[in-house]
Amino acid sequence: MFEQASKIQDNGTLVVPAISHYVCRTLVNFQHQHPNWINSRYRHIPWQQSEYQSSLIRQLNQGLSQARHQEALFVKLKAYLNRLFSVEFLRSPEYKSLIVKLEQLTDPDLALLFADYSLVNQSPSHGLFNGRSPSEVGISILLLDVENLPLDLETEKFLETICLYPMQIKVAFANWRSMGKKDLEYHQRGYQLIHVPPGKDSADLKMSTVGSSIFVHYPTAKEVLVCSSDLGLTHLCNTLQNHGLTVYQVSKNRSKITVLNTRTGQINTYSLTPIPPIPTLDQFIVQLQEIIKLEQKRSHCQWIKLNRVAFLYKDTYHLTVSQVVASHFSDYQGRDIFVKNPHIFVVHQPSEKSPSYVTLFEIQPSSTQPLALTETEFSQLPVIESLEDLEKALIKIMQELTLNSSENHVSLSILGSQFNRKYGVPITQIIKKLRLGGNFQKLLTLSDSFNLEKTDKDWRVKLQSP
């Protein structure tokens, strides 16, 4: 243990930066592919931007470098991971794989393999080169068949996160006469443009000719991205790999970009379809209610399988229930949004091996009641024409929500959602109509009837004792 501790301290300039850069690169990749795996407080930070990456790496380096031995280093590292990533990821097999890779990097001999990447954009005066000259720092090169696989700026940024070395050379091949103003666009993005005559596979043949000698012209090249969906470039990839370069084969399949590391067999994917915006909690609850109501009407059955609701939600909104839930509650699973809102949803699982079913609270399995208030019932609701009327309506809803509950508080979002469901209008619209100013939260603070409490997840509301 003491021998290993000394080894970590002596080589900390390699181990700590390698770990910090690996964690940062993992965070950037997740923001593209698994945003729900990032803690909600950090999920909307633009991690693609270098200033945010530099800030994170600097903080990780400062914190981890204080560890005196390997055990202490990993305790600090796991504390950072718990802050950066969501509970869903921390419980996943992918988290265990990440831990294994980070454990490998705590060995200074393995960290040395990542040293070049860790030193990118570092000044030699920082002492991190450890006797190595700046000329030894490797680079990545991108070869692009624009006719076969055009890359937009966002996809290009994703490819940069895959590489261990900075992407300093970008070469684009095309018959530019037939590409309109694409040559200007790619030139402004820093590409070297190579023109090829018209003809099938003309760009691929030229890419093979240029690429096969790239290690001669760029001796510091460590990685090459070969971007084309054509299979005719396999020979080029093999040639480059035989000369010691890491080769990434980049191809497009419908709305996804696939990146194959030919050395390790690792595959990364990037969706070209932008991720839809996450709805607010109020919107999400209403969306789920609407989906259940429509499926009840279609199937003539009040109880709907929970996985059917999840499928319909993803098909309708192009988001998973788990993604939305994780963005609002870091410690909730997808199913919890139904279970923890019993005043809206009823969940039933006949046995441990059977699927779970869900229905809406106001609908009993044998009931023939309509899904919404009748015209007569709606007309009997008190008219809200003043702040006093609104306060009475909210008190009434709070009493209904807590009547059969063991808890005396309600989520602020749930209170607003229940008001919307009962009165058929968002609470914000009523606030605007009455010209009360401010938002729902501020409105409740002005009333002696309510008490607001801030939690890690949201605001909780309870009625003041008489």
Backbone hydrogen bonds, N-H to C=O, Kabsch-Sander energy under -0.5 kcal/mol:
donor,donor_aa,acceptor,acceptor_aa,energy
5,A,1,M,-2.2
6,S,2,F,-2.0
7,K,3,E,-1.7
8,I,4,Q,-2.2
9,Q,5,A,-2.1
10,D,6,S,-2.5
11,N,7,K,-1.4
12,G,9,Q,-1.1
14,L,11,N,-2.2
15,V,11,N,-2.1
16,V,12,G,-1.7
18,A,14,L,-1.7
19,I,15,V,-2.2
20,S,16,V,-2.7
21,H,17,P,-2.5
22,Y,18,A,-1.8
23,V,19,I,-2.6
24,C,20,S,-2.2
25,R,21,H,-2.6
26,T,22,Y,-2.2
27,L,23,V,-2.1
28,V,24,C,-2.2
29,N,25,R,-2.3
30,F,26,T,-2.3
31,Q,27,L,-1.7
32,H,28,V,-0.9
32,H,29,N,-0.7
33,Q,29,N,-2.1
34,H,30,F,-2.1
37,W,34,H,-2.4
38,I,35,P,-1.5
39,N,84,L,-2.5
42,Y,39,N,-2.1
43,R,39,N,-0.9
45,I,42,Y,-1.1
47,W,45,I,-2.1
49,Q,46,P,-1.9
52,Y,49,Q,-0.8
53,Q,49,Q,-1.7
54,S,50,S,-3.0
55,S,51,E,-1.8
56,L,52,Y,-2.3
57,I,53,Q,-2.8
58,R,54,S,-2.4
59,Q,55,S,-2.1
60,L,56,L,-2.7
61,N,57,I,-2.8
62,Q,58,R,-2.2
63,G,59,Q,-2.4
64,L,60,L,-3.0
65,S,61,N,-1.9
66,Q,63,G,-1.0
67,A,64,L,-1.8
73,L,69,H,-2.3
74,F,70,Q,-2.2
75,V,71,E,-1.8
76,K,72,A,-2.1
77,L,73,L,-2.3
78,K,74,F,-2.5
79,A,75,V,-1.5
80,Y,76,K,-1.9
81,L,77,L,-2.2
82,N,78,K,-2.3
83,R,79,A,-1.2
84,L,80,Y,-2.2
85,F,81,L,-2.5
86,S,37,W,-2.2
87,V,330,S,-0.8
90,L,86,S,-2.1
91,R,87,V,-1.2
92,S,89,F,-1.8
95,Y,89,F,-0.5
95,Y,92,S,-0.7
96,K,92,S,-1.0
97,S,93,P,-1.9
98,L,94,E,-2.1
99,I,95,Y,-2.4
100,V,96,K,-2.0
101,K,97,S,-2.1
102,L,98,L,-2.4
103,E,99,I,-2.5
104,Q,100,V,-1.8
105,L,101,K,-1.5
106,T,102,L,-0.8
106,T,103,E,-0.7
107,D,104,Q,-1.4
110,L,107,D,-0.9
111,A,107,D,-2.5
112,L,108,P,-1.4
113,L,110,L,-1.3
114,F,111,A,-1.4
115,A,112,L,-1.1
118,S,114,F,-2.4
119,L,115,A,-1.5
120,V,117,Y,-1.2
122,Q,119,L,-2.2
126,H,123,S,-2.3
127,G,124,P,-1.7
130,N,127,G,-0.5
132,R,129,F,-1.9
136,E,133,S,-2.1
137,V,134,P,-1.6
139,I,220,T,-1.6
140,S,166,P,-2.8
141,I,223,E,-2.1
142,L,169,I,-2.7
143,L,141,I,-0.5
143,L,225,L,-3.2
144,L,142,L,-0.5
144,L,171,V,-2.7
145,D,227,C,-2.3
146,V,144,L,-1.0
146,V,173,F,-1.8
147,E,173,F,-0.7
148,N,145,D,-0.5
149,L,145,D,-3.1
156,E,152,D,-2.1
157,K,153,L,-2.1
158,F,154,E,-1.8
159,L,155,T,-2.1
160,E,156,E,-1.7
161,T,157,K,-1.3
162,I,158,F,-0.9
163,C,159,L,-1.2
168,Q,140,S,-1.5
168,Q,166,P,-1.1
169,I,140,S,-1.4
171,V,142,L,-3.0
172,A,192,Q,-2.7
173,F,144,L,-3.2
174,A,194,I,-1.7
176,W,174,A,-1.3
178,S,175,N,-1.9
179,M,176,W,-1.2
182,K,179,M,-2.0
185,E,181,K,-1.6
186,Y,182,K,-2.7
187,H,183,D,-2.1
188,Q,184,L,-2.2
189,R,185,E,-1.0
190,G,187,H,-1.6
191,Y,186,Y,-2.2
192,Q,170,K,-3.1
193,L,191,Y,-0.5
194,I,172,A,-2.7
195,H,193,L,-0.5
196,V,174,A,-1.6
202,S,199,G,-1.6
205,L,201,D,-2.3
206,K,202,S,-1.8
207,M,203,A,-2.4
208,S,204,D,-2.3
209,T,205,L,-2.0
210,V,206,K,-2.6
211,G,207,M,-3.0
212,S,208,S,-1.9
213,S,210,V,-1.0
214,I,211,G,-1.7
216,V,213,S,-1.2
217,H,213,S,-1.4
218,Y,214,I,-2.3
221,A,218,Y,-2.0
222,K,139,I,-2.8
223,E,139,I,-1.4
224,V,246,T,-2.5
225,L,141,I,-3.1
226,V,224,V,-0.6
226,V,248,Y,-2.8
227,C,143,L,-3.1
227,C,225,L,-0.8
228,S,226,V,-0.9
228,S,250,V,-2.0
233,L,230,D,-0.6
234,T,231,L,-1.3
237,C,233,L,-2.2
238,N,234,T,-2.5
239,T,235,H,-2.3
240,L,236,L,-2.4
241,Q,237,C,-2.2
242,N,238,N,-2.3
243,H,239,T,-0.8
243,H,240,L,-0.6
244,G,241,Q,-1.8
245,L,240,L,-2.0
246,T,222,K,-2.8
247,V,245,L,-0.5
248,Y,224,V,-2.8
249,Q,247,V,-0.5
249,Q,260,L,-2.6
250,V,226,V,-2.7
250,V,248,Y,-0.7
251,S,249,Q,-0.5
251,S,258,T,-2.5
253,N,256,K,-2.8
256,K,253,N,-1.5
257,I,270,Y,-3.0
258,T,251,S,-3.0
258,T,256,K,-0.5
259,V,268,N,-3.1
260,L,249,Q,-2.4
260,L,258,T,-0.5
261,N,259,V,-0.6
261,N,266,Q,-2.8
262,T,247,V,-2.4
262,T,260,L,-0.9
265,G,261,N,-3.2
268,N,259,V,-2.3
270,Y,257,I,-2.2
272,L,255,S,-3.6
273,T,255,S,-0.7
284,F,280,T,-2.6
285,I,281,L,-2.4
286,V,282,D,-2.0
287,Q,283,Q,-2.6
288,L,284,F,-2.3
289,Q,285,I,-2.2
290,E,286,V,-2.5
291,I,287,Q,-2.2
292,I,288,L,-2.4
293,K,289,Q,-2.6
294,L,290,E,-2.5
295,E,291,I,-2.2
296,Q,292,I,-2.5
297,K,293,K,-2.2
298,R,294,L,-2.3
299,S,295,E,-2.7
300,H,296,Q,-1.4
301,C,296,Q,-0.8
304,I,302,Q,-0.6
304,I,358,V,-2.6
306,L,356,S,-2.8
309,V,305,K,-1.8
310,A,306,L,-2.1
311,F,307,N,-2.0
312,L,308,R,-2.6
313,Y,309,V,-2.4
314,K,310,A,-2.2
315,D,311,F,-2.4
316,T,312,L,-1.9
317,Y,313,Y,-3.1
318,H,314,K,-1.9
324,V,320,T,-1.8
325,V,321,V,-2.7
326,A,322,S,-2.8
327,S,323,Q,-1.3
328,H,324,V,-0.9
328,H,325,V,-1.1
329,F,325,V,-3.1
332,Y,329,F,-1.4
336,D,333,Q,-0.9
337,I,333,Q,-0.6
337,I,334,G,-1.0
338,F,335,R,-1.3
339,V,335,R,-1.8
340,K,336,D,-3.0
341,N,338,F,-0.9
344,I,341,N,-2.1
345,F,341,N,-2.7
346,V,359,T,-2.8
348,H,357,Y,-2.7
354,S,351,S,-0.7
357,Y,348,H,-3.0
358,V,304,I,-2.8
359,T,346,V,-1.9
361,F,344,I,-2.8
363,I,360,L,-1.8
364,Q,362,E,-0.6
367,S,364,Q,-1.9
378,F,374,T,-2.8
379,S,375,E,-1.9
380,Q,376,T,-0.9
380,Q,377,E,-0.5
381,L,378,F,-1.2
385,E,383,V,-0.9
390,L,386,S,-2.0
391,E,387,L,-2.3
392,K,388,E,-2.2
393,A,389,D,-2.2
394,L,390,L,-2.3
395,I,391,E,-2.3
396,K,392,K,-2.3
397,I,393,A,-2.1
398,M,394,L,-2.5
399,Q,395,I,-2.3
400,E,396,K,-1.9
401,L,397,I,-2.5
402,T,398,M,-1.9
403,L,399,Q,-0.8
405,S,402,T,-1.0
410,V,461,V,-2.6
412,L,459,W,-2.7
415,L,411,S,-2.4
416,G,412,L,-2.1
417,S,413,S,-2.4
418,Q,414,I,-2.8
419,F,415,L,-1.9
420,N,416,G,-2.1
421,R,417,S,-2.4
422,K,418,Q,-2.1
423,Y,419,F,-2.9
424,G,420,N,-1.8
429,Q,426,P,-0.6
430,I,426,P,-1.3
431,I,427,I,-2.2
432,K,428,T,-2.1
433,K,429,Q,-2.5
434,L,430,I,-2.5
435,R,432,K,-1.0
436,L,431,I,-2.3
443,L,439,N,-2.1
444,L,440,F,-1.9
445,T,441,Q,-1.4
446,L,442,K,-0.7
446,L,443,L,-1.0
447,S,444,L,-1.3
450,F,447,S,-0.7
451,N,462,K,-2.6
453,E,460,R,-2.4
455,T,458,D,-2.7
460,R,453,E,-3.1
461,V,410,V,-3.1
462,K,451,N,-1.9
463,L,408,N,-0.6
464,Q,449,S,-2.4
